[in-house]
Amino acid sequence: MIFKILIIDDEPTLRHSLALALSGADHRIMTAESGEEGLELFRREKPDLILLDHWLPGKNGDAVLAEIHQEDPEIPVIIMTAQGSIELAVRAMKMGAFDFIVKPFDLEQVENLVKRGLDGLRLRKEVEWLREQYEEKFHAGGIVAVSGKMREALALAEKAALGADTTVLIEGETGTGKELLGEYIHFLSPRASFPFVPLNCGAIPQELVESELFGYEKGAFTGAAEKKMGKVEAAERGTLFLDEIGDLPAFAQVKILRFLEEKEFYKVGGVEKKTANVRIIAATNRDLALEAGQGRFREDLYFRINVVRIVIPPLRQRPEDILPLFRFFLDRFNRNFNRRFLYIDKEAEEILTAYPWPGNIREVRNTAERIVLIEKGERIEKRHLASLAPAPAGPETTGPVTTLIPPEGISLGEVEKNYLKEALRMTRNNKLKAARLLGISRSALLYRLEKFGIRES
């Protein structure tokens, strides 16, 4: 990052000495011998920092500072003043100067002041860059809120972001954009310039959950050749996003609760108590209130994470968002693949809005990507949406299901394994649909497939 520094002083020797001392690979130095010349350079060159002599011929330092501050109140201006004029320098500080230095001074003093001024500016630029990256990401991720329900969810997220330590619970079906909304809250919060660290609780084998969360010390277990940082430490001063928190095993729920209450934890194999300044945002596709009421999720943890609860409605409950989302992704993939799909036929629009979108936003994105990549033309037509035809209805049950256990007993593991295989067979290995058939999340399905060593048939 190159910073432009403007020196305004009527003493040629001092200007030259300052320019020589401050010049370097990351500094571009400009000089002016009067207030008028300095203001002209300021407006033309847009410097990042200004060294301004208080006593100048023509416009004095106060007048120059006033004009600079009016046009750019953020720019750091360091006032240089003679001995005995400290009260004038203090007045300049009240007018908005960054700091002052009394002549004669050591060049090292000036260098330190300039460094301090530029460090603050560098941090602001980094935050602005980060903000731009986030804004681009949220635009690219497809946060579209036309419907009243989604606008309400976004408005609540924006309010929740103001509490830097407030725990947030985001509920919604798979594919509704829970992680994106969590990152949006982080971006709007005071923690935005620090890490956002996601962790999918349902995708981690139970025996690894604690080490993923809190890390481990060298030699904590076989294979722990070096100590490892956990997600909690990685998120220091930022946000830890616990996706599918309902899939956490009971012992890990206890440890997360303790961390939320005390902000303290131990690494696996460690004896030293550690602390972390981290905000927790949790997400789930389950009804955690029901899970807690039935003893499948710790009630005390549920109440602790449910400070602000945001529900993202599925697309079938907000059909107003479907076409704007689809058009958004069309535009995105048109640019990615250099295509020109500009129109959607009326019949195609009706199919898009009538379809229930069980995969939610993720399914909309995938549908748009497939069409733009494979098809040609400028118009989305009915034939492009054949994959959205309604699935054939399954047999209806007319009464309660009776489960019989034979006298010799059964292997519960084998029953679960068989149901997993049958769900994959019925859905032609579509894991999202298989998970829905079994009433579990996709990540929970993947974990169970790995547990039983089931491969696609």
C-alpha positions in Angstrom: 0.0 0.0 0.0 1.5 3.3 -1.1 0.7 6.4 1.1 1.0 10.0 -0.2 2.4 12.5 2.3 2.1 16.2 1.8 4.5 18.6 3.6 3.5 22.2 3.7 6.2 24.5 5.1 7.9 27.7 4.0 11.4 26.7 5.1 13.2 24.9 2.2 15.7 23.2 4.5 13.1 21.7 6.7 11.0 20.6 3.7 14.0 18.9 2.2 15.0 17.2 5.5 11.4 15.9 6.1 11.0 14.7 2.5 14.4 12.8 2.8 13.5 11.3 6.2 10.0 10.1 5.2 10.7 8.9 1.7 10.6 5.2 1.2 9.2 2.4 -0.9 5.7 2.8 0.6 5.7 6.7 0.8 5.3 9.2 -2.0 6.3 12.7 -0.8 4.9 16.0 -2.1 5.9 19.4 -0.8 4.5 23.0 -0.9 5.9 26.2 0.4 2.6 28.1 1.1 -0.9 27.4 2.3 -2.3 28.2 -1.1 0.0 25.8 -2.9 -0.6 23.2 -0.3 -4.4 23.4 -0.7 -4.0 23.1 -4.5 -1.9 19.9 -4.1 -4.3 18.6 -1.5 -7.3 18.9 -3.9 -5.4 17.5 -6.9 -3.4 14.7 -5.3 -5.6 13.6 -2.5 -2.8 12.8 0.0 -3.2 10.3 2.9 -1.4 12.4 5.5 -0.4 16.1 5.8 2.4 17.8 7.8 1.3 21.4 8.1 3.4 24.3 9.4 1.3 26.6 11.7 3.0 29.8 10.6 2.8 30.3 6.8 2.9 33.3 4.5 -0.5 34.2 3.1 -3.0 31.7 4.5 -1.8 30.5 7.9 -2.1 27.0 9.3 -5.5 27.5 10.9 -7.1 28.6 7.7 -5.5 25.8 5.7 -6.5 23.2 8.3 -10.1 24.5 8.4 -10.4 24.1 4.6 -8.8 20.6 4.6 -11.0 19.4 7.5 -14.1 20.7 5.8 -13.4 18.8 2.6 -11.9 15.6 4.2 -12.4 15.4 8.0 -10.8 11.9 8.1 -7.3 12.8 6.8 -4.7 13.0 9.6 -3.0 16.5 9.7 0.1 16.9 11.9 0.7 20.5 13.0 4.3 21.8 13.2 4.6 24.8 15.4 7.4 26.9 17.0 8.3 26.8 20.7 6.0 29.1 22.7 3.0 28.5 20.4 1.7 25.3 22.0 -1.6 27.0 22.8 -2.1 27.5 19.1 -1.4 23.9 18.5 -3.9 22.8 21.1 -6.4 25.0 19.3 -5.6 23.3 16.1 -6.2 19.9 17.7 -9.7 21.1 18.7 -10.2 22.1 15.0 -9.5 18.5 14.0 -5.7 18.1 13.7 -4.4 14.6 14.3 -1.5 15.7 16.5 1.2 18.4 16.8 4.9 18.6 17.2 7.0 21.5 18.4 10.0 22.9 16.5 12.9 22.2 16.6 12.2 18.4 16.7 14.1 15.2 16.0 13.2 13.6 12.7 12.6 10.3 14.5 9.8 12.1 16.4 8.2 13.0 13.1 8.6 9.5 11.7 6.9 8.0 14.8 4.0 10.5 14.5 3.6 9.8 10.8 3.7 6.1 11.4 0.9 6.4 14.0 -1.2 8.5 11.7 -0.8 6.1 8.8 -1.4 3.0 11.0 -4.8 4.3 11.8 -5.4 5.1 8.1 -4.2 1.7 7.1 -6.6 0.0 9.5 -9.5 2.1 8.1 -8.6 1.2 4.6 -8.4 -2.5 5.5 -11.8 -2.3 7.1 -13.2 -0.6 4.0 -11.6 -3.2 1.8 -13.1 -6.0 4.0 -16.5 -4.3 3.9 -16.3 -4.1 0.1 -15.4 -7.8 0.0 -18.4 -8.7 2.2 -20.8 -6.6 0.2 -19.6 -8.3 -3.0 -20.0 -11.7 -1.3 -23.5 -11.0 0.0 -24.5 -9.7 -3.5 -22.9 -12.8 -5.1 -24.5 -15.1 -2.5 -28.0 -14.1 -3.3 -29.5 -12.4 -0.3 -32.7 -11.4 -1.9 -35.6 -10.1 0.3 -38.7 -9.1 -1.7 -41.1 -10.9 0.6 -42.3 -9.5 3.8 -41.1 -12.6 5.8 -37.6 -12.3 4.4 -37.4 -8.6 5.0 -38.4 -9.1 8.6 -35.7 -11.7 9.0 -33.1 -9.3 7.6 -34.3 -6.4 9.7 -34.0 -8.6 12.8 -30.5 -9.7 11.7 -29.4 -6.1 11.4 -30.6 -5.3 14.9 -29.0 -8.5 16.3 -25.6 -7.4 14.7 -25.4 -4.4 17.0 -24.9 -6.6 20.1 -21.2 -7.7 19.8 -21.6 -10.5 22.4 -25.3 -11.4 21.8 -25.8 -15.0 20.9 -28.0 -15.6 17.8 -29.9 -18.7 16.8 -30.8 -19.0 13.1 -33.4 -21.6 12.2 -34.2 -22.7 8.7 -34.3 -25.7 6.3 -31.3 -26.9 4.5 -30.3 -24.5 1.7 -32.1 -21.4 3.0 -28.8 -19.5 3.5 -28.3 -19.8 7.3 -24.5 -19.4 7.1 -24.8 -16.5 4.7 -27.1 -14.7 7.1 -24.8 -15.5 10.0 -21.9 -14.0 8.1 -24.1 -11.0 7.3 -24.7 -10.4 11.0 -20.9 -10.7 11.6 -20.2 -8.2 8.8 -22.6 -5.6 10.3 -21.3 -6.1 13.9 -18.4 -4.4 15.7 -16.4 -7.7 15.1 -16.5 -7.3 11.3 -12.7 -6.8 11.0 -12.0 -10.1 12.8 -12.5 -13.7 11.6 -15.8 -15.4 10.8 -15.1 -19.1 11.5 -17.8 -21.6 10.4 -18.0 -25.2 11.8 -20.5 -27.8 10.6 -21.3 -29.7 13.8 -23.1 -32.5 11.9 -20.2 -33.3 9.6 -17.6 -34.1 12.4 -17.3 -37.6 13.9 -18.2 -37.5 17.6 -14.7 -38.4 18.7 -13.3 -35.3 17.0 -15.8 -32.7 18.0 -14.0 -31.5 21.1 -10.6 -31.2 19.4 -12.2 -29.4 16.4 -13.8 -26.9 18.8 -11.0 -26.3 21.3 -7.8 -27.8 19.7 -5.4 -30.2 21.3 -2.0 -30.3 22.9 1.0 -32.2 21.5 0.7 -35.8 22.6 -2.9 -35.6 23.7 -3.7 -38.8 21.8 -2.1 -41.1 19.2 -1.2 -39.1 16.1 -1.2 -35.7 17.9 2.4 -34.9 16.8 1.9 -31.2 17.2 -0.5 -29.0 19.1 -3.5 -27.7 17.1 -5.5 -24.6 17.3 -9.3 -25.1 17.6 -12.1 -23.1 15.9 -12.7 -21.2 19.1 -9.1 -19.8 19.2 -9.2 -19.2 15.4 -12.3 -17.0 15.9 -10.6 -14.8 18.5 -12.3 -11.3 18.6 -14.6 -12.5 15.8 -17.5 -14.9 15.4 -17.8 -18.7 15.6 -20.7 -20.0 13.5 -21.9 -23.4 14.7 -23.9 -24.8 11.9 -26.4 -27.6 12.7 -25.8 -27.2 16.4 -28.6 -29.7 17.0 -26.2 -32.5 15.8 -23.7 -31.9 18.6 -23.4 -34.9 20.9 -24.4 -34.4 24.6 -20.9 -34.1 26.0 -20.0 -31.4 23.5 -23.1 -29.5 24.3 -21.9 -29.3 27.9 -18.6 -27.9 26.9 -20.1 -25.3 24.6 -22.5 -24.2 27.4 -19.5 -23.8 29.8 -17.7 -21.8 27.2 -20.7 -19.5 26.6 -21.1 -19.0 30.3 -17.4 -18.5 31.3 -15.6 -17.8 28.0 -13.1 -20.4 29.2 -12.0 -23.7 27.8 -9.3 -26.4 27.9 -7.6 -27.9 24.9 -7.8 -31.7 24.6 -4.9 -33.0 26.7 -4.3 -29.6 28.2 -4.2 -28.5 31.9 -4.0 -24.7 31.2 -7.2 -22.8 31.3 -7.6 -20.6 28.2 -10.0 -17.8 27.5 -11.4 -16.5 24.2 -13.3 -13.4 23.2 -15.7 -14.9 20.7 -19.3 -14.3 19.7 -21.4 -17.4 19.0 -24.0 -17.6 16.2 -25.7 -21.0 16.0 -27.8 -22.5 13.2 -30.1 -25.5 12.9 -32.6 -27.1 10.6 -34.3 -28.7 13.5 -37.0 -27.5 15.9 -34.7 -27.1 18.9 -37.5 -26.1 21.3 -39.1 -29.5 20.5 -35.8 -31.3 20.7 -35.0 -29.7 24.1 -38.5 -30.5 25.4 -38.1 -34.2 24.4 -34.6 -34.4 26.0 -32.7 -34.7 22.7 -31.0 -31.3 23.2 -29.9 -29.7 26.4 -32.6 -27.3 27.6 -30.1 -25.0 29.3 -28.0 -24.7 26.2 -31.1 -24.0 24.1 -32.0 -21.1 26.3 -28.5 -19.8 26.3 -28.1 -19.7 22.5 -31.7 -18.6 21.9 -31.2 -14.9 22.9 -32.1 -13.6 19.4 -33.9 -16.2 17.2 -34.2 -15.6 13.5 -36.2 -17.9 11.3 -35.5 -18.0 7.6 -38.7 -19.2 5.9 -38.3 -21.8 3.2 -38.9 -20.6 -0.4 -42.2 -22.3 -0.7 -43.5 -19.9 2.0 -42.2 -16.8 0.2 -42.9 -17.3 -3.5 -42.3 -13.6 -4.1 -38.6 -14.2 -3.8 -38.4 -17.1 -6.3 -38.3 -15.2 -9.6 -36.0 -12.4 -8.2 -33.6 -15.1 -7.0 -33.7 -17.0 -10.2 -33.1 -13.9 -12.3 -30.2 -13.0 -9.9 -28.5 -16.3 -10.5 -29.2 -16.1 -14.3 -27.3 -12.8 -14.4 -24.5 -14.3 -12.3 -24.0 -17.4 -14.5 -24.5 -15.4 -17.7 -21.4 -13.4 -16.7 -19.6 -16.5 -15.6 -20.2 -18.5 -18.8 -20.5 -15.6 -21.3 -24.2 -16.4 -22.1 -27.2 -14.2 -22.8 -30.3 -15.6 -21.1 -32.3 -12.5 -20.7 -36.0 -13.5 -20.6 -38.2 -16.0 -18.9 -41.4 -17.3 -20.7 -44.7 -17.0 -18.9 -45.1 -20.8 -18.7 -41.6 -21.1 -17.2 -42.3 -18.4 -14.6 -45.4 -20.3 -13.6 -43.4 -23.5 -13.2 -40.7 -21.7 -11.2 -43.2 -20.1 -8.8 -45.3 -23.3 -8.4 -42.4 -25.6 -7.7 -41.9 -26.1 -3.9 -38.0 -25.9 -4.0 -37.2 -28.5 -1.3 -33.5 -27.6 -1.7 -34.4 -23.9 -1.3 -31.9 -21.3 -2.5 -29.2 -23.9 -3.2 -31.6 -25.7 -5.6 -32.5 -22.4 -7.4 -28.8 -21.7 -7.9 -28.1 -25.1 -9.2 -31.0 -25.0 -11.6 -30.0 -21.7 -13.0 -26.4 -22.8 -13.3 -27.3 -26.0 -15.2 -29.6 -24.2 -17.7 -27.1 -21.5 -18.5 -24.2 -23.9 -18.8 -25.9 -26.5 -20.9 -28.6 -24.7 -22.9 -28.4 -22.0 -25.6 -30.4 -19.0 -26.4 -31.8 -15.9 -24.7 -35.0 -17.2 -23.2 -35.8 -19.6 -20.4 -38.6 -21.9 -21.6 -40.8 -24.6 -20.1 -38.6 -27.4 -21.7 -35.6 -26.1 -19.7 -37.4 -26.9 -16.4 -38.3 -30.5 -17.0 -36.4 -31.5 -13.9 -38.8 -29.5 -11.8 -41.8 -31.8 -12.6 -43.7 -32.8 -9.5 -42.4 -36.1 -8.0 -45.0 -39.0 -8.1 -46.9 -39.2 -4.9 -46.0 -42.1 -2.6 -48.6 -44.4 -1.0 -50.6 -42.8 1.7 -50.7 -44.2 5.2 -54.2 -44.6 6.6 -53.3 -45.3 10.2 -50.5 -45.5 12.7 -47.4 -47.5 11.6 -46.9 -50.7 13.6 -43.3 -51.7 14.3 -42.8 -55.4 15.2 -39.7 -56.7 16.9 -39.1 -60.5 16.4 -38.7 -62.6 19.6 -35.0 -63.3 18.8 -34.4 -59.5 18.7 -32.8 -57.2 16.1 -29.7 -55.2 15.5 -30.7 -51.6 15.6 -27.5 -50.7 13.7 -28.5 -53.0 10.9 -32.0 -51.5 10.8 -30.6 -48.0 10.5 -28.1 -49.2 7.8 -30.9 -50.8 5.8 -33.1 -47.7 6.0 -30.2 -45.6 4.8 -29.6 -47.8 1.8 -33.3 -47.9 1.0 -33.6 -44.1 1.2 -30.6 -43.8 -1.2 -32.2 -46.3 -3.6 -35.6 -44.6 -3.6 -34.0 -41.2 -4.3 -31.5 -42.5 -6.8 -28.6 -41.4 -4.5 -30.0 -37.9 -4.1 -28.7 -37.3 -0.5 -30.8 -34.2 0.1 -34.0 -36.1 -0.7 -32.8 -39.1 1.1 -32.2 -37.0 4.3 -35.7 -35.6 4.0 -37.2 -39.1 3.7 -35.5 -40.0 6.9 -36.3 -36.7 8.7 -32.6 -35.8 9.3 -30.3 -33.1 8.0 -28.1 -33.8 5.0 -25.0 -33.4 7.2 -26.4 -36.0 9.6 -27.0 -38.3 6.7 -23.4 -37.9 5.4 -22.1 -38.7 8.9 -24.2 -41.9 9.1 -23.2 -43.0 5.6 -19.6 -42.7 6.6 -20.2 -44.4 10.0 -21.7 -47.5 8.3 -19.3 -47.4 5.3 -22.2 -47.0 2.8 -21.2 -46.1 -0.7 -23.5 -45.0 -3.5 -25.1 -47.9 -5.3 
